[in-house]
Amino acid sequence: MRARIIDAPSLPTYDLGADHPFARDRQAALFDLLHRHRLIDAGDALPAAPATRDDLRLAHRDDYIDAIIELSAAHPSRDAMSRASKFGMGSQDNPIAKNLHTAAASVVGATLACVRTVLSGEARAGFNPAGGLHHAMHARATGFCVYNDLVAGIHAALRAGVARVLYVDFDVHHGDGVQAAFEDDPRVLTVSFHETPEDLFPGTGYVHEHGVGAGLGYTLNVPLASFTADEAWLNAIRDVLVPAARAFLPELIVSQHGCDPHFSDPLANLRVTTQAMAEAAKITRALADELCAGRWVATGGGGYRPHTVIPRAWSWVWAILADKQLPAAIDEGWRTAWQERADERLPTAWPDVAPHDRRSADAAARDAAVVQQIVRRGFAPARS
C-alpha cells in the first residue's frame, strides 16, 4: 500500500513575517527538489482542508480559537489586541499576523488528513511536512506554534478507536505541547529527544518528567548535552525508543522530524547530520512495520536552514516513508534556482560531512547516565 504526502506549498502560507526565523518558503524549496527528482507522482498527493472548529477543539479551548480568529483579521479590534498576550500572541516568537488562523488551521487539517487516510486503510503512511507544531498549548501560542496539529491528530486517532499511539519527537526542542496534552494518558506514549532544557527553549523536558497520574511512565524525555553529534544521538534513539515501542505495542506511530538538531542550525547546538536524521526515520519506519502494520504519520517541525537542510532532510524522510530511491546527487538546476535565497552554498549531495562530537567528557557521561536512568526505570507496557 502506498504512502501519501500533503502538497504543503498549496496550503495557505504560514507567514510570521519576512524576518521571522520560521521561513515562509520552507515548503517551496523542498517540493521543488522533490519534483525535480520525480520523488512525487500524481497519486502521492493527499488533499486536505482547513481544520473545522470541532477539529481544533481536539487540541484547543474555544476562547483561544476565537482569539486567534479575531487577531487574524486585517485590522484586529482594540479589544482583541488587548487580550493577545493572554493567549501568547503579539510576542517576537508569535507575532500577530493577517490570515494566521486559516494558515494554522490548514496545518491541522493536513495532519488530520494524514491520520484519517492511514486509519481508513487508504494509505499505509502519511507525511505532512508543514506539520509538527509541537509547542502550541491548550490555550496559548508559543515557540512559533499557534495550533497543535499533533495533539489534534493523536486525539482524532484515539476517538477513532486506536487503543495506543506512540508519539516520537526528534526536534531539537522539547515537544512540550504534546507532552502537556497527554502526560496523564496511558493510551499515548510520548518520547522526545532534544537538547538539554538547561540551555534551550522551552526549558522543559527533563528526564524526571515522565508522566503523571494514570500516565506515569508514559512520558519519556531524553535531554542531550549541547554539541552531541550523530553517534550519541542515534544510540540514545536506539536504546530508548526501540525497547519502549516494543513494550508499548502502538497501533499507530506519529512522529515529528524537526531539522533543527542539524549542526548548522542557528537556533540550537546539537551536531546532527542529515544522514543521522534519515537513520532516525528508518528506525521509526522499522518500528511501524514491526508493530503496527506500517501505520505511521510523519510531520515536519522546526529547522531554520530552509534551503541547505530542510529540503534534503525531509526529502529523505519522504523517501523512507514511501519507499522512494534518492538519486546520488542533488539536481544542479535546483541548486541554481535556490542559491540566491540561501545564506550558504547549497550542497551537492544528500549526506553531510559529519562534524566532530564537541561534548566534554562530563557532558558525554551525563548523556549516558540519562539514557541508563530511563532504561533502568523500565518502559511502560501496553494497556488495553
N, C-alpha and C positions, 0 to 999 in steps of 0.2 A: 504494500500500500504506500502511496506516495506521501511526501510531506508538502506542506503549503507555507507560503510566505506572504505577509502583508506587504502590499505595494506602498511602502511608507512615504515616498515622495508625493503620492496622491492625497495623503491626509492633509487637512488644514495645517499650516505651518505653526509649530510650537515656537513662538517668537518672543523671547525675553529681552530683545534689544540687540542692536548691531554690535555693541561692545561686551555683551554678556558671554561668559565662557561657554555656555550651552549653545553652540553654533547653530544657526538657522539652516545651514546647508549640509549638516552632518549626514542626512539621508541621501542627498543628491549625489555626492561623490561615491558613496557605497553602491548605489543602484546603477550608476553609470559603469562602474567597474564590473558588477555582476552581468550587466547586459553585454558589455564588450567581450566578455569571455564566455557568453552563452551559458551562464550558470543558472539562468531563469528561462523557462519557456512559458507559453501562454497558460498551460494548465497548472502552473505552480502558484500563480497569484490568488490570494484569498481576499474576496471583497469584505469590507467592513463598514459599519455605520457608526456614527457617534453614539456613545452610551446614552441611554434614556435616564430620566431621573431615578426610576426604580433600579436601574443598573448601578448608578452612582451611590445609591443608598446601601449597596452591599459593602461599601467602604467608608461612607461619609454621612455626617449629620445633615439634615435638611437646611438648618440655618447657615451652615458652611457653604453648601451648594448655592443657596440664594445669594450669599455674599460674593461668591466668585462670579456668578452671572451678572450681578449689579456692577462689579468692578471691571467687567469685560466690555461694558458699553463704551461707545465712542467718547461719551462725556459722563463719567460716573457722578452720581449725586453727591452733594456735600455730606449727607448722612452716611452714604456708603463709604466714602473716603475716611470719615472719622472713625469707622469701625474696622478699617482694613487691618490695622496692626493686631487686633484681637485674633484675627484668623491667619496671621503670619504673612500678610501681604503688604507690599509697599516697602519692603526691605531691599537691600542690594542684591541678595540672592533671589528673591521672589518679587520682582517689580510688578507694578500694576500695568497691564498691557491689554490693548484692544483685542477682542476676539479670543482671549486666552481660554475662556470656558469651552468654546467649541473645539479648540485645538486639543485641550487636555481631555475632554470627553471623548474625542476621537481616538486618542491613545488607549483609553479604557475600552472603548468599543472594539478596537483592534485586538487587544489581548483576549477579550471575551469571545471574539470570533474564533481565535485560535483554540481556546478551551472547548468551545461548543463543537467545532468541527472534529476535534480529536475525540471527544466523548461520544459523538454520534457515530463514530466509525468511518466517517468520510475521509479522514486522513489519519495517518499513523502519528504524525507530529506536526507542530506549527511553530513558526518563528515570527515574532513581531519586533523588528529592530528598533521601532520607535518607542517600545515599552520599557519596562524596568524602572519606573519612577518610584523607587522603594522607600523614599523618606517621608512622603506625604502621610500625615496623621489623620485621625478621625475627623478633626475639625481645625486643622492647621496646615498651611503650606510651609514647607521647609526644604532646604537643600535643592532648589531648582524644581521641586516636585509639587504639583498642585493637586492632582487626583492620583490615587494609588491604584494603578491598573492591576498590580499583582494581588493586592488584597481582594479587589473585586473579582478577579479571575478565580482565585482559590475558593472564595465563598460561593461563587457560582458552581464550581465543581462539587463542593460539599452538598449544596442544595439539590444538585442533580443526582445525588446518591453515591458519589465516590466516598469510600469509607476512610481513606488515608491519603493525604497529599504530602509529598516531600518537596520542600522549597529549599533551593540551594542558591547562594548569593556569592558571586565571585568578584563583585565590585570592590574597589579598594576602601570604600566607606561602608561602615556597618549598615546592614539592612534594618534600620531601627523601626521604620513604619510597619513593616511586615511582622517583625517580632512583637511589636506592641499589640497588633491586631490578634495574634494567635498564641501569645505566651501562656495562656491558661487553657488551651485547647489541645487535648491529646490526639486529635484527628490530624493535626498538622505538625510535622517535624520541620523546624526551620534551622538551617545550617548556614552560617555566614563566615567567610574567610576575608579578613580585612586587615588594614594596617592598624596598629595599636591605637586605641582611643586616647592614650596619653598624648599622642602627637597630632591627632587628626579628628576633624568633624566626623560624626556628631557628638563625640565624647562618650559614646556608649558602645556596648559590645564586648564587655569584659568576660573572661571565662566563667566567672561566678554567676553571670546572668544565664540561668539555664531553666527558666520556666517558673510558673507559679501555680499553686493550687493543683487542679487535675492535670495541668500541663507541665508539672515539674518533671524535668528530664527531657522534654520535647523541644527545648531550645538549646542549640549548640553554637557557641561563639568561639572562633579561633583567631584571636588578635595576634598579628605577627609584627615583629620589630621592623622599624624603618630600615630600608636598604636590603630587605630579604629578596633573594633572587630565585630563579626557576626551580632549582633542585629542592630547596627547603619548602617553597610554596607548594609544589606538586606532592612532596612527601606528606605534608600536612593534609592535603586533599585525599590522598590515598589512605592515610592512616585513620582519618576521622570519617569522611563522607562514605567510603565504601562499606565499612562494617556497620555504620549507623543505618544506612539504607537497607542493608540486608536484615538487620534486626527489626526495622520498622515495617518492611514489606509494603511500600506505597503502591497505590493503584494508578497514580499519576505523578509525574515529576514536573515541577515548574522551576525554571532556572533564570537567573539574571547574570548577564555576561558583560558587566561594565568593563571598559577598556582602560580604565584609569590605574590599574596595577602596573601598567607599562612603564618601563624605565624612563621614558621621555616625557611622561605626563607632568604638566606644570603644577597640578594641584595636589600631588601626593609624592610619596617617597619609596614605593616598592620598586623592584628592579626586574620585573617580569617581562618576558618576550611574547611576541605573537604566537610562537610555536608552543610555549607553555600554556597560553590561553586555549589554543587548539587542543592540547592534550587534556585540559580540564573538560572541554566539550566532549572529547572522546570517552572520557571516564563516565560522564553523565549519560551519553548515548548508550554505553555498555550496560549501565545500571538500568536504564529504561527498558532495554531489550531483555535483560535478565529477569527483571522483577515485575514489569507492568506492560508486557506485550508491546513495548516500544512507545507507549503513550507519554509524550514529552512535549511541553510547551516552553520554548525558549524566548527570552526577550533581550533587548539591548540593555542600556543603562548609562552609566557615566562614561567619561572619556573625553579628553579635551585636546586631542590631536585629531581633528576631524578629517584631515586629508592624508596624513602619514600613517596613522594607526587604525582608526575605526574601519576604513574600507577593507583593509587586509584582514583584521581580526574577525569582523562579522561575516565577511565572505567565507572565511574558514569555518565559522560556526555553522553557517548555512550548508556548506559542502558536507560537513559531518552529519548534520541532521537529515539531509536529503540525499545522501549517497551520491554526491557530485564529485568530480575529479578536478582539482585545481590544476591549471597549467604550470609549467616550470617557471615561467617568467611573467611579470606584470606587463600588460599591454602598453606599448610605448605611446600610442595615441591618447590613452587615458592619462598618462604621466604628463604629456604635453598640455592637455586640456586643463588640468588642475594645478599645474605647477605655480601659476601666477598667484593663486589664492593661498598656497601653502607657505608656512613660515620656515620650512626646512626643505632640503632636497627630497623629492619623492623617491621611495625605494624602488628598486627594480625586481625584487624578489619578495615572496610572502614571508619567509622567516627573517628574523633579525640576527645580527651578530650579538651573541649573548654577552651581557655585561658581567662583571665580577660581583659576587655577593659581598657587599660592603658592611655587613653587620660586624660588630665587635664580637669577641668570643663570649662575653657576658650576654649579649643580645641573642646569639645563637643558642646559648644554654637556656635562656628564658623561653625561646620559641619551643625548644624540645620539651621543656617542663610543662608548657601549656598543653601541648598535644598529649603528653603522658598523663596529665591530670584528667583530661577528658576520657582517655582510654581506660584509665583505672576506675573512673566513676561509672563506666558502662554506658550502654546505648539503650534508649527507650525502645521496648518491644512493641510489636503490633498489638493494637487493642481494637476489639470489634465495636 
